[in-house]
Amino acid sequence: MTIIEQCRAFLNNKELQRHWVKDKGVQIYFRKSNKWLNDGKVTALEIGNIDIKPTGQGIFTNLIREIHVLNPYDVTFVQNVNPRFRSWFIRNFWEEFYQQSEYHYYLWTT
């Protein structure tokens, strides 16, 4: 199964709350969670860890867009973002959330 197919299966599985998806040089750790954002509780698809090799080929940016489209929750939330991706998130209208000296980004699905 591709990363996107595995992500879809995870999202459709009501029992799984966290899961690694892996395929050909790509590993992503997902969590389903509740977050407090903008003074309210929201449901989130969290991306807690991403490992992609080789880098610099647009794999991450393409995957994050596809994953966000699949997400049935209120927000897609990406934790502990590598500083080299900060400008990409800002350019693509993701909101920045700074906590405990780490940058996180989220994008509303609705």
C-alpha positions as CSV (number, residue, x, y, z in Angstrom):
1,M,0.0,0.0,0.0
2,T,1.2,3.5,-0.7
3,I,1.6,6.1,2.0
4,I,-1.7,7.8,1.1
5,E,-3.5,4.4,1.1
6,Q,-2.1,3.6,4.5
7,C,-3.1,7.1,5.8
8,R,-6.6,6.6,4.5
9,A,-6.8,3.2,6.2
10,F,-5.6,4.7,9.5
11,L,-8.1,7.5,9.3
12,N,-10.9,5.0,8.7
13,N,-9.9,2.7,11.5
14,K,-11.8,3.9,14.6
15,E,-9.8,1.8,17.0
16,L,-6.3,3.0,16.1
17,Q,-5.2,6.3,17.7
18,R,-1.6,6.3,16.6
19,H,0.2,4.6,13.7
20,W,3.4,4.5,11.6
21,V,3.0,4.4,7.9
22,K,6.0,3.3,5.8
23,D,6.9,2.9,2.1
24,K,10.0,3.2,0.1
25,G,12.1,5.7,2.0
26,V,9.2,7.4,3.7
27,Q,8.0,6.9,7.3
28,I,5.3,9.1,9.0
29,Y,4.0,8.8,12.5
30,F,0.3,9.9,12.9
31,R,-1.9,10.5,15.9
32,K,-5.6,11.3,16.2
33,S,-6.0,13.8,19.1
34,N,-7.8,16.7,20.6
35,K,-6.0,20.1,20.8
36,W,-6.8,23.5,22.3
37,L,-6.3,26.1,19.5
38,N,-7.8,29.6,19.3
39,D,-9.5,29.1,22.7
40,G,-11.4,26.0,21.6
41,K,-11.0,22.3,21.6
42,V,-10.6,20.8,18.1
43,T,-10.0,17.4,16.7
44,A,-6.7,16.9,14.9
45,L,-4.7,14.6,12.7
46,E,-1.2,15.1,14.1
47,I,1.9,14.3,12.2
48,G,4.5,13.7,14.9
49,N,7.4,12.4,12.9
50,I,8.4,12.4,9.3
51,D,11.5,10.7,7.8
52,I,11.9,11.0,4.0
53,K,15.0,9.9,2.0
54,P,16.1,11.2,-0.3
55,T,15.4,14.8,0.6
56,G,15.0,17.9,-1.6
57,Q,12.7,16.3,-4.2
58,G,9.3,17.7,-3.1
59,I,8.1,14.4,-1.5
60,F,7.3,16.0,1.8
61,T,5.4,19.0,0.3
62,N,3.4,16.7,-2.0
63,L,2.5,14.3,0.7
64,I,1.5,16.9,3.3
65,R,-1.0,18.4,0.7
66,E,-2.5,15.0,0.0
67,I,-2.7,14.0,3.6
68,H,-4.4,17.3,4.5
69,V,-7.1,16.7,1.8
70,L,-7.8,13.2,3.3
71,N,-8.1,14.6,6.9
72,P,-11.7,14.4,8.2
73,Y,-10.8,16.3,11.5
74,D,-10.8,20.0,12.2
75,V,-7.1,20.5,11.6
76,T,-3.9,18.9,10.3
77,F,-1.2,19.6,12.9
78,V,2.5,19.1,12.2
79,Q,4.8,19.0,15.3
80,N,8.4,20.0,15.8
81,V,8.9,21.4,12.3
82,N,12.4,21.5,10.9
83,P,13.4,25.2,10.5
84,R,14.1,24.7,6.8
85,F,10.3,24.1,6.3
86,R,9.1,27.1,8.3
87,S,8.9,29.4,5.2
88,W,7.0,26.7,3.2
89,F,4.3,26.4,5.9
90,I,4.0,30.2,6.2
91,R,3.8,30.7,2.4
92,N,1.1,28.0,2.2
93,F,-1.1,29.7,4.9
94,W,-0.5,27.3,7.8
95,E,-0.8,28.9,11.2
96,E,2.3,28.9,13.5
97,F,2.0,27.6,17.0
98,Y,5.1,28.1,19.2
99,Q,5.4,26.0,22.3
100,Q,8.3,24.9,24.5
101,S,10.9,26.3,22.1
102,E,9.5,24.3,19.1
103,Y,7.6,25.4,16.1
104,H,4.4,23.6,15.1
105,Y,2.0,24.3,12.3
106,Y,-1.7,23.6,11.7
107,L,-4.1,24.1,8.9
108,W,-7.9,24.1,9.2
109,T,-9.7,21.6,7.1
110,T,-13.0,23.5,6.9
